Amino acid sequence: MNEYIARVLENLRRQYANEPEYLQSVSAWLEMIGPAADDPRYEKLDLITRMVEPERMFTFLIPWVDDQGVTHTNHGYRVQFNSAIGPYKGGLRFHPSVTPSVVKFLGFEQTYKNALTGLPIGGAAGGADFNPIGRSKREIMRFCQSFMFALYRYIGADTDVPAGDIGVGSREIGYLYGAYKRVTGRAESSALTGKGLTYGGSRIRQEAAGFGTVYFLARMLERQGETLEGKRIIASGFGNMSWGVCRKAAELGGRVVTLSGPDGYIYDPEGVSTQEKYDFMVQMRYQGDDRVEAYAEQFGVEFYPGKKPWEVPADIAIPCATQNELTVDDAVMILANGVRYYVEGANMPATAEALRLLRLSPKVLTAGAKASGSGGVAVSALEMVQNSLRYSWSRKEVDAKLRGIMSSIYDASAQAAEDYGLGYDLIAGNDIAAFRKIAEAMIAQGL
């Protein structure tokens, strides 16, 4: 790490000492780009500082009324991180864990994830500390409307384009878009992505993040002369990411044998690989009680309360749930149980120490979420293109475009690692590839 980067990191630690998720994300990124950051232009223009801190951030209150007439007030956030290569773009998360630190971490990760897609989009993130679990549809609608009435002035097709994330699916996007139209008076279809097919949405949008992760994994396997055929996969979560991973892995011959939730994990030796099981995953998400045990009850498989799936022997591990779900002890189990490929679906799912252990092990090949988890935003950007064309691609066309984008992301990551003498370090490679693209755009545009 050169002196300039070390100085930037020290300033960040002093200024954001109480924002651990954000600091963890930036610290890891600065470590990864080190070999590519020696250009004297970066220090002269203080470019790194401008890349690791958001261009602007908004905080707002969200008052709403429940079905009993009681008023509640939540806190909403939107961080617009970097617009060097296009309008801000990133998800909205509705979850009690949402804080300024979490939103900044998500926006930072999103910026470099988006840059890898090859599409002209910048990075952003947002959300609220609202918990939709246990709330009625009418309560969720009222909350979304109040949220949008605070947010609308900061977003738009050429400014900032929100999408879904944890707690924000197609239902919530529909409510948000309806409120946006009402308050602006514009049917601006590219103002949000993740919309329903009847009003400008893209096919395979809900599955896209998981599909993209598996396509990236398939390219990793291809380089080793392997395929997904017959491979056992342990995955966490049971939301859109893991749902897409299960479906595409099965299509390519693999078998996801675990899912998890806050209550524990299930082990399905036959694999989550039938339409009945995929449909039940969707049903579990909309039941609103956040329990994976229901899957075990439905299909007669083992449920392990209070445990994580990383203790199960497998060929491939794909964390799909949330940040910092995987600890050093989990990483040790993954290595001990013969996992040979570790591919991140969720944003920053491993602690810094756990990821370092996996990256440095000769037993496992690793890929970070900035690359492998880019499928969702890639299809979001394709949705924006379709909206501008007033045209809708078929499912087969979108899937083919997604596979091509993920292959390009893999190639760029592998090439960047090779360019800087890092061997087959895909995590450092994807960070460097995205960094170089945004840095050159920022330099070209001046201060």
Secondary structure, DSSP 8 states (H G I E B T S, - for coil): --HHHHHHHHHHHHHTTT-HHHHHHHHHHHHHHGGG---HHHHHTTHHHHHHS-SEEEEEEEEEE-TTS-EEEEEEEEEEEE-TTSSEEEEEEESTT--HHHHHHHHHHHHHHHHHTTSS--EEEEEES---TT--HHHHHHHHHHHHHHHGGG-BTTTEEEE-BTTB-HHHHHHHHHHHHHHH----GGGS-S--GGGT--TTTTTHHHHHHHHHHHHHHHHTT--STT-EEEE---SHHHHHHHHHHHHTT-EE-EEEETTEEEE-TT-S-SHHHHHHHHHHHHHSS--SHHHHHHHT-EEEET--GGGS--SEEE--S-TT-B-HHHHHHHHHTT--EEE--SSS-B-HHHHHHHHH-TT-EEE-HHHHTTHHHHHHHHHHHHHHHT----HHHHHHHHHHHHHHHHHHHHHHHHHTT--S-HHHHHHHHHHHHHHHHHHHH--
